[in-house]
Amino acid sequence: MLIGSFFLSSIGGMVVFRHYRRSESPVSYKVLFAYPCAFRSLLNAALVPILISEWRGWAAACAVFVCRLLDGALNACQALCALEVLTKTSPDRVIMLSCVFLLSNVGLGGGMLLFAAIESGYLHGFWALGGVPTSWYDVPGALPALFMVPFWALYFAASLAVINKEDPEMLEEYTTAALVDTNSSDTIPSRKIVITASIVFGTCRALVNSGIDSASVLVLETQWQWSRPQAAGAVGCCYLASVVWHAVFQVVRARGISDAHALHASVAICSLAVAGLFNTSSDEKTNVAMLLLSDSIMFPVFSLANSIVAAIMFRSCSLNEPFGGLENVIFLQKATVECVGLGLGPVVARGMLTSNGRNYYAMVQLALVLTAAGAWLFAIHPRIERIMQEARKLHG
């Protein structure tokens, strides 16, 4: 619940973002992206004294939980801000979204490796230079929270310096006309189906990836007695495999292979990779290797597949229709993916793993992958060509 609460609270940050963007005097994207960095720095600064104090029990747990909720809401405000700007200014949304997922996975992997380094004592010299008391070194979570104080402060300063005060210029299709004329288009039902199925695909991807993340760490720690730094480092390296898969994806696109064929291959690869989650061997090294190999494939490949689906979903939006409006779809997709997928994924995965065993957990993960594949094969793919033809006719 503590892992998932970060994302469950995201709806609050997104509502605040949407409120300020739709007010009579809209707040700029720069403000809505930069200032949450300052608040997150202050939030971590407030968290550190709670962690290092003798204050224990439910009161301390509640304080940590509240900090986690607020941090998740601030993160969601920034994420929705960035996604809205990038979607409205990127002519090739597949490339844009694939880069977003690449950076996200690299960030998650790098964060886990940083946590492992901090927990293993590799940065003790750094803390000593900063005058951090040695009594803090063994307090779980204190040093990572302390590290994030200057991190977010520097991010805040960099955002103020780099981001323009004025909102970026949007692509012509968002400023002069709707993507489709909703009064005359006969593809509206197809567009609604594509948008709905794309949200289902993204939610399944989030459930799988967040579940694999938290469950893999739990398996490594409890079943094979790995330390927390070892487990975090191993799963972090699986995230960093995104760099290799992203390079493969760019080569595939450069050779003219269509996004539809790439997505067919991606869902097939993910379906096969789930096999590594099953407890198929009595040999510890084999099971560990298969688990981490599966993670190294599913983290990046499912994310790349989702970048194609999300790009199709955004291309299926209109400006004049309440449900199909771009901003509404971005909000709905982000809220569903984070609150349902990323928010409940760790709870569901760890709950199944501890109550029913690893093979049952793997079966559910396979079912989610197949559900996403079904959304693509039977709802999205049959309808995208007609939608794309209309888009090309309207906007060249």
C-alpha positions as CSV (number, residue, x, y, z in Angstrom):
1,M,0.0,0.0,0.0
2,L,2.9,2.4,0.8
3,I,4.4,1.7,-2.7
4,G,1.1,2.1,-4.4
5,S,-0.1,5.2,-2.5
6,F,2.4,7.3,-4.4
7,F,0.3,6.7,-7.5
8,L,-3.1,6.4,-5.9
9,S,-2.7,10.0,-4.8
10,S,-1.9,11.2,-8.3
11,I,-5.5,12.1,-9.0
12,G,-5.3,15.0,-6.6
13,G,-2.3,16.5,-8.4
14,M,-3.9,16.1,-11.8
15,V,-7.1,17.7,-10.6
16,V,-5.1,20.7,-9.3
17,F,-3.2,20.9,-12.6
18,R,-6.4,20.9,-14.6
19,H,-8.0,23.5,-12.4
20,Y,-5.2,26.0,-12.8
21,R,-5.0,25.3,-16.6
22,R,-8.7,25.9,-17.1
23,S,-9.1,29.0,-14.9
24,E,-9.9,32.4,-16.4
25,S,-6.2,33.2,-16.2
26,P,-4.4,29.9,-16.9
27,V,-1.2,29.3,-15.0
28,S,1.7,28.6,-17.3
29,Y,3.2,25.2,-17.8
30,K,6.5,26.5,-16.5
31,V,5.0,27.3,-13.1
32,L,3.0,24.0,-12.9
33,F,6.1,22.0,-13.7
34,A,8.9,23.9,-11.8
35,Y,7.3,24.8,-8.5
36,P,6.3,21.2,-7.5
37,C,10.1,20.5,-7.5
38,A,10.5,23.1,-4.7
39,F,7.7,21.6,-2.8
40,R,9.1,18.1,-3.2
41,S,12.4,19.3,-1.8
42,L,10.7,20.7,1.2
43,L,8.7,17.6,1.7
44,N,11.8,15.4,1.8
45,A,13.4,17.8,4.2
46,A,10.3,17.4,6.5
47,L,10.5,13.6,6.1
48,V,14.1,13.2,7.3
49,P,13.5,14.4,10.9
50,I,10.5,12.0,11.2
51,L,12.7,9.0,10.0
52,I,15.6,9.7,12.3
53,S,13.6,10.6,15.4
54,E,12.7,8.3,18.2
55,W,9.1,8.9,17.2
56,R,7.8,5.4,16.3
57,G,4.5,3.6,15.9
58,W,1.3,4.5,14.0
59,A,1.9,8.3,14.3
60,A,5.2,8.1,12.5
61,A,3.8,5.6,10.0
62,C,0.9,8.0,9.2
63,A,3.4,10.9,8.8
64,V,5.4,9.0,6.3
65,F,2.2,7.9,4.5
66,V,1.0,11.5,4.2
67,C,4.4,12.6,2.8
68,R,4.2,9.8,0.3
69,L,0.7,10.9,-0.8
70,L,1.7,14.6,-1.2
71,D,4.8,13.6,-3.1
72,G,2.7,11.5,-5.5
73,A,0.3,14.3,-6.1
74,L,3.1,16.7,-6.9
75,N,4.7,14.2,-9.2
76,A,1.4,13.7,-11.0
77,C,1.0,17.5,-11.6
78,Q,4.5,17.6,-13.1
79,A,3.9,14.4,-15.2
80,L,0.6,15.6,-16.6
81,C,2.1,19.0,-17.4
82,A,5.0,17.4,-19.3
83,L,2.8,14.9,-21.1
84,E,0.4,17.5,-22.3
85,V,3.1,19.8,-23.6
86,L,5.0,17.0,-25.3
87,T,1.9,15.5,-26.9
88,K,0.8,18.9,-28.3
89,T,4.2,19.8,-29.7
90,S,5.6,16.5,-31.0
91,P,4.9,15.6,-34.7
92,D,6.1,12.0,-34.1
93,R,4.4,10.9,-30.9
94,V,5.7,7.3,-31.1
95,I,9.2,8.6,-30.9
96,M,8.3,11.1,-28.2
97,L,6.5,8.6,-26.0
98,S,9.1,5.9,-26.5
99,C,11.8,8.4,-25.3
100,V,9.5,9.3,-22.3
101,F,9.3,5.6,-21.4
102,L,13.0,5.1,-21.9
103,L,13.9,8.0,-19.6
104,S,11.3,6.9,-17.1
105,N,12.7,3.3,-17.0
106,V,16.3,4.6,-16.8
107,G,15.3,6.9,-14.0
108,L,13.7,4.1,-12.1
109,G,16.6,1.8,-12.7
110,G,19.1,4.5,-11.8
111,G,17.1,5.3,-8.6
112,M,17.2,1.7,-7.5
113,L,21.0,1.6,-8.1
114,L,21.4,4.8,-6.2
115,F,19.4,3.4,-3.3
116,A,21.5,0.3,-3.4
117,A,24.7,2.4,-3.3
118,I,23.4,4.5,-0.4
119,E,22.1,1.5,1.6
120,S,25.4,-0.3,1.0
121,G,27.5,2.6,2.4
122,Y,29.2,3.6,-0.8
123,L,28.3,7.3,-0.2
124,H,29.4,7.5,3.4
125,G,32.2,9.7,2.4
126,F,29.8,12.1,0.7
127,W,27.7,12.3,3.8
128,A,30.7,12.9,6.0
129,L,31.7,15.8,3.9
130,G,28.2,17.2,4.3
131,G,28.4,16.8,8.1
132,V,25.6,14.2,8.3
133,P,25.7,12.4,11.7
134,T,26.9,8.8,11.5
135,S,23.8,7.8,13.6
136,W,21.7,8.5,10.5
137,Y,23.5,5.9,8.4
138,D,21.6,2.9,9.6
139,V,18.1,4.5,9.7
140,P,16.1,3.0,6.8
141,G,15.1,5.6,4.2
142,A,16.7,8.5,5.9
143,L,19.7,9.0,3.6
144,P,17.7,8.5,0.4
145,A,15.2,11.1,1.6
146,L,18.1,13.4,2.5
147,F,19.6,13.0,-1.0
148,M,16.4,14.1,-2.6
149,V,16.4,17.4,-0.8
150,P,19.2,19.0,-2.9
151,F,18.2,16.9,-5.9
152,W,14.7,18.6,-6.2
153,A,16.2,22.0,-5.2
154,L,18.6,21.8,-8.1
155,Y,15.8,20.5,-10.4
156,F,13.7,23.5,-9.4
157,A,16.5,25.9,-10.2
158,A,17.2,24.2,-13.5
159,S,13.5,24.3,-14.5
160,L,13.3,28.0,-13.8
161,A,16.4,28.7,-15.9
162,V,15.6,26.4,-18.9
163,I,11.8,26.5,-19.4
164,N,10.4,29.5,-21.2
165,K,8.0,31.7,-19.4
166,E,5.5,31.5,-22.3
167,D,3.7,28.3,-23.1
168,P,5.2,26.5,-26.1
169,E,3.6,26.9,-29.5
170,M,1.3,24.0,-30.2
171,L,1.1,22.1,-33.5
172,E,-1.4,23.7,-36.0
173,E,-3.9,20.9,-35.6
174,Y,-4.5,21.9,-32.0
175,T,-4.8,25.6,-32.6
176,T,-6.7,26.0,-35.8
177,A,-9.0,23.0,-36.1
178,A,-10.1,19.8,-34.5
179,L,-8.4,16.6,-35.4
180,V,-11.8,15.7,-36.9
181,D,-15.0,17.6,-37.4
182,T,-17.1,15.7,-34.9
183,N,-20.3,17.0,-36.6
184,S,-19.6,15.1,-39.8
185,S,-17.1,12.4,-39.0
186,D,-18.5,8.8,-39.2
187,T,-15.4,7.4,-37.4
188,I,-16.4,8.7,-34.0
189,P,-17.6,5.3,-32.7
190,S,-14.3,3.7,-33.9
191,R,-12.4,6.5,-32.2
192,K,-14.1,6.0,-28.9
193,I,-13.4,2.2,-29.1
194,V,-9.7,2.9,-29.9
195,I,-9.4,5.3,-27.0
196,T,-11.1,3.0,-24.5
197,A,-9.1,0.0,-25.6
198,S,-5.9,2.0,-25.5
199,I,-6.6,2.9,-21.9
200,V,-7.2,-0.8,-21.1
201,F,-3.9,-1.6,-22.8
202,G,-2.0,1.0,-20.8
203,T,-3.6,0.0,-17.5
204,C,-2.6,-3.7,-18.1
205,R,0.9,-2.6,-18.9
206,A,1.1,-0.6,-15.7
207,L,-0.3,-3.5,-13.6
208,V,2.2,-5.8,-15.1
209,N,5.3,-3.6,-14.8
210,S,4.6,-2.3,-11.3
211,G,3.6,-5.8,-10.1
212,I,6.8,-7.3,-11.5
213,D,8.9,-4.5,-9.9
214,S,7.6,-4.9,-6.4
215,A,7.1,-8.7,-6.6
216,S,10.6,-9.4,-7.9
217,V,12.2,-7.5,-5.0
218,L,10.0,-9.4,-2.6
219,V,11.0,-12.8,-4.2
220,L,14.7,-11.9,-4.1
221,E,14.6,-10.8,-0.5
222,T,12.4,-13.5,1.0
223,Q,12.7,-16.6,-1.2
224,W,16.5,-16.3,-1.9
225,Q,17.5,-14.1,1.1
226,W,19.1,-11.3,-1.0
227,S,19.7,-8.1,0.9
228,R,17.7,-5.0,0.1
229,P,20.5,-3.3,-1.8
230,Q,21.2,-6.5,-3.8
231,A,17.5,-6.9,-4.8
232,A,17.2,-3.2,-5.7
233,G,20.4,-3.3,-7.7
234,A,19.3,-6.3,-9.7
235,V,15.9,-5.0,-10.5
236,G,17.4,-1.6,-11.3
237,C,19.7,-3.2,-13.9
238,C,16.6,-4.8,-15.5
239,Y,15.1,-1.3,-15.9
240,L,18.3,-0.2,-17.5
241,A,17.9,-2.9,-20.2
242,S,15.5,-0.3,-21.7
243,V,18.5,1.3,-23.4
244,V,19.2,-1.8,-25.5
245,W,15.6,-2.4,-26.4
246,H,15.1,1.3,-27.3
247,A,18.0,1.1,-29.7
248,V,16.5,-2.0,-31.3
249,F,13.2,-0.3,-31.6
250,Q,14.8,2.7,-33.4
251,V,16.6,0.4,-35.8
252,V,13.3,-1.5,-36.5
253,R,11.5,1.8,-37.3
254,A,14.4,3.1,-39.4
255,R,14.2,0.0,-41.6
256,G,10.6,0.7,-42.5
257,I,8.9,-1.9,-40.3
258,S,5.4,-0.5,-39.5
259,D,4.4,0.3,-35.9
260,A,1.6,-2.3,-36.2
261,H,4.0,-5.1,-37.0
262,A,6.3,-3.9,-34.2
263,L,3.4,-4.0,-31.8
264,H,2.4,-7.5,-32.9
265,A,6.0,-8.6,-32.2
266,S,6.1,-6.8,-28.8
267,V,3.0,-8.4,-27.4
268,A,4.2,-11.8,-28.6
269,I,7.6,-11.3,-26.9
270,C,6.0,-10.2,-23.6
271,S,3.6,-13.2,-23.7
272,L,6.6,-15.5,-24.0
273,A,8.7,-13.6,-21.4
274,V,6.1,-14.3,-18.7
275,A,7.4,-17.9,-18.7
276,G,10.4,-16.6,-16.7
277,L,8.1,-15.6,-13.8
278,F,7.0,-19.2,-13.1
279,N,8.9,-21.2,-10.5
280,T,9.9,-23.9,-12.9
281,S,13.2,-25.1,-11.5
282,S,14.5,-26.4,-8.2
283,D,17.9,-24.8,-8.9
284,E,18.1,-21.4,-7.2
285,K,20.5,-19.9,-9.8
286,T,18.2,-20.9,-12.7
287,N,15.1,-19.4,-11.1
288,V,16.9,-16.1,-10.3
289,A,18.3,-15.9,-13.8
290,M,14.9,-16.6,-15.4
291,L,13.1,-14.1,-13.2
292,L,15.6,-11.3,-14.0
293,L,15.7,-12.2,-17.7
294,S,11.9,-11.9,-17.8
295,D,12.1,-8.5,-16.0
296,S,14.7,-7.3,-18.4
297,I,12.4,-8.1,-21.4
298,M,9.0,-7.1,-20.0
299,F,9.9,-3.7,-18.5
300,P,11.2,-2.2,-21.7
301,V,9.2,-4.1,-24.4
302,F,5.8,-3.6,-22.8
303,S,6.6,0.1,-22.4
304,L,7.7,0.4,-26.1
305,A,4.4,-1.3,-27.1
306,N,2.5,1.1,-25.0
307,S,4.2,4.1,-26.6
308,I,2.8,3.0,-30.0
309,V,-0.7,2.4,-28.5
310,A,-0.7,5.8,-26.7
311,A,0.4,7.6,-29.9
312,I,-2.6,6.0,-31.7
313,M,-4.9,6.9,-28.9
314,F,-3.8,10.6,-29.0
315,R,-4.1,10.6,-32.8
316,S,-7.7,9.4,-32.4
317,C,-8.7,12.4,-30.3
318,S,-10.7,15.5,-31.3
319,L,-11.1,18.9,-29.9
320,N,-14.8,19.3,-30.1
321,E,-16.0,16.2,-28.4
322,P,-16.2,16.0,-24.5
323,F,-15.1,12.3,-24.3
324,G,-12.6,12.4,-27.2
325,G,-11.0,15.7,-26.5
326,L,-7.2,15.5,-26.3
327,E,-6.8,17.0,-22.8
328,N,-9.7,14.9,-21.5
329,V,-8.1,11.7,-22.9
330,I,-4.7,12.6,-21.5
331,F,-6.2,13.1,-18.1
332,L,-8.4,10.0,-18.2
333,Q,-5.5,7.8,-19.4
334,K,-3.1,9.2,-16.9
335,A,-5.6,8.8,-14.0
336,T,-6.5,5.3,-14.9
337,V,-3.0,4.1,-15.5
338,E,-1.7,5.6,-12.3
339,C,-4.6,5.0,-9.9
340,V,-5.5,1.5,-11.1
341,G,-2.4,0.2,-12.8
342,L,0.6,1.6,-10.9
343,G,-1.4,2.2,-7.7
344,L,-2.9,-1.3,-7.3
345,G,-0.2,-3.3,-9.1
346,P,2.1,-3.7,-6.1
347,V,-0.7,-4.5,-3.8
348,V,-2.2,-7.1,-6.2
349,A,1.1,-8.7,-7.1
350,R,2.5,-9.0,-3.6
351,G,-0.9,-10.1,-2.3
352,M,-1.1,-13.0,-4.8
353,L,2.5,-13.9,-4.3
354,T,2.3,-14.3,-0.6
355,S,-1.2,-15.9,-0.5
356,N,-1.2,-18.1,-3.6
357,G,2.4,-18.6,-4.6
358,R,4.6,-17.5,-7.4
359,N,3.0,-19.6,-10.2
360,Y,-0.4,-18.2,-9.5
361,Y,1.1,-14.7,-9.6
362,A,2.7,-15.5,-12.9
363,M,-0.6,-16.8,-14.3
364,V,-2.3,-13.5,-13.5
365,Q,0.5,-11.5,-15.1
366,L,0.1,-13.7,-18.2
367,A,-3.6,-13.0,-18.2
368,L,-2.9,-9.2,-18.1
369,V,-0.5,-9.4,-21.0
370,L,-3.1,-11.4,-23.0
371,T,-5.8,-8.9,-22.1
372,A,-3.6,-6.1,-23.5
373,A,-2.9,-8.2,-26.6
374,G,-6.6,-8.7,-27.1
375,A,-7.3,-5.0,-26.8
376,W,-4.7,-4.4,-29.5
377,L,-5.7,-7.2,-31.9
378,F,-9.5,-7.0,-31.7
379,A,-10.3,-3.4,-30.8
380,I,-7.4,-1.0,-31.8
381,H,-5.7,-2.6,-34.8
382,P,-8.9,-3.3,-36.9
383,R,-9.9,0.4,-36.7
384,I,-6.7,2.4,-36.9
385,E,-6.3,2.4,-40.7
386,R,-9.6,4.1,-41.3
387,I,-8.9,6.7,-38.6
388,M,-5.4,7.4,-40.0
389,Q,-6.8,7.8,-43.5
390,E,-9.2,10.5,-42.3
391,A,-6.5,12.2,-40.3
392,R,-4.2,12.3,-43.4
393,K,-7.1,13.6,-45.5
394,L,-7.8,16.5,-43.0
395,H,-4.2,17.4,-42.2
396,G,-2.1,16.1,-44.9
